[in-house]
Amino acid sequence: MRVAVVDIGTNSTRLLIAEVHERRVTAELERESRVTRLGQGVDETGALADEAMERVFAVLTDYREKIDAGGVDATTAVLTSAVRDASNGADFTATVRERFGLDAQTIPGEEEAALTFLGATSERGASAEGPGGGERPGGGGGAAEEVVVDIGGGSTEVVVGRGNEVTFFVSMQVGVVRQTERHLDSDPPTPDELTALATEVESIIGREVPGEVRERVKHAIAVAGTATSSAAIDLALDPYDPEAVHGHALGLPRLDELLARLAQMPNEERRDVVGLHPDRAPTIVAGLAVLIEVLRAFGLEEVEVSEHDILRGAALRRVGAQ
């Protein structure tokens, strides 16, 4: 079955057209991501800005053309943190549904977390093999618990599980747009601003994720733009290569180096960094800071980057594969 999934997030609007057969994604026919910053100002005003909604509508017009040309059997659109938080979020979702003919739903944080975990782990299988074919920590059968981290624009989903079983999840009010707007007023950000951001994120994680849960986790997988951009920068990819990014490991010391390097640059200079899409330059510093704080909270020294995320999870759910 061919399915199209649109993910309308706080920072980006993404499209996946995929073939799904026998409970797995067998081919990705189209995959695209554009930074639309739907969550612009939501943390302060409580509403989606008109110009932000128009940016999304412009991208959806293009995506609808690709969906129509792609011969899909089913569509779905998932809307997440910014729309959940906004006073006009329900009206925006209705417009997406009616104007673009998409099965659009604003999903709660719990479902966002579950779909993200499903997407990130669906290809790992009972053999406990990672993307590169190596055995996962904990050996066969998925004995060790792992955490999937999805850092979005307005929220961060932390999902802990073993094999296909989710044992803990939380959707935290932490995101690259939200934390940038709250803390990073200077360009480049000051050390005090970076410290305030990290302190707030550390406090939220400590409050939202129990210590006993963090102690059980032996492996981390990170999905979405912060993680994939960090891998692309580390690999100096130009152009972007999803196959090189998928499964790439980033150690905590290397993440610290990337944060220090990018945080000392003004935004315009950051836009020219090899491996970083220019549209992600304003938020990558906050994203790296959040990822680092998550790893430190879990006592982990490394994270595996995955291209498989909520798009893949939503595709599987849409066709009833999971």
DATAPE-V499949 format. One line per field, one symbol per residue. phi: phi as a letter, one per 30 degrees, with the letter a starting at -180 (. if undefined). burial: + if it has 24 or more other C-alpha atoms within 12 Angstrom, else -. A space follows every 50 residues. Layout:
phi->???
burial->???
This chain:
phi->.cbcbccccdcbbbbbcbcbbhiadcacdabbbbdbhedeiddccibdde ddddddddddddddddddddidcababccbeddedddcdddddddedddc icdcbdcdeddeddddddddcdcdiddhcdedjdddejidiidddbcccc ccdcbbccbcabiccdcaaaccdbaddeddddbcdcbdddeddddddddd dedddddcceeddddddcabbcbidddddddddechdaddbdddddjdcb deedddddddddddcdeddddcddjcdedcedcdddddddedddddddic cabccbdcbdedddddddcidb
burial->++++++++++++++++++++---++--+-++++++++++++++---+++- -++-+++-++--++-++--+-+-+++++++++++++--+--++--++--+ +++++++-+++++++++++++++++--+-++----++----+-+++++++ ++++++++++++++++++++++++++++++++++--+++---++--++-+ ++-++--++---++-++++++++++++++++++++------+-+++++++ ++--++-++--++-+++--+--+-+++-++++++++++++++++++++-+ +++++++++++++++++++--+
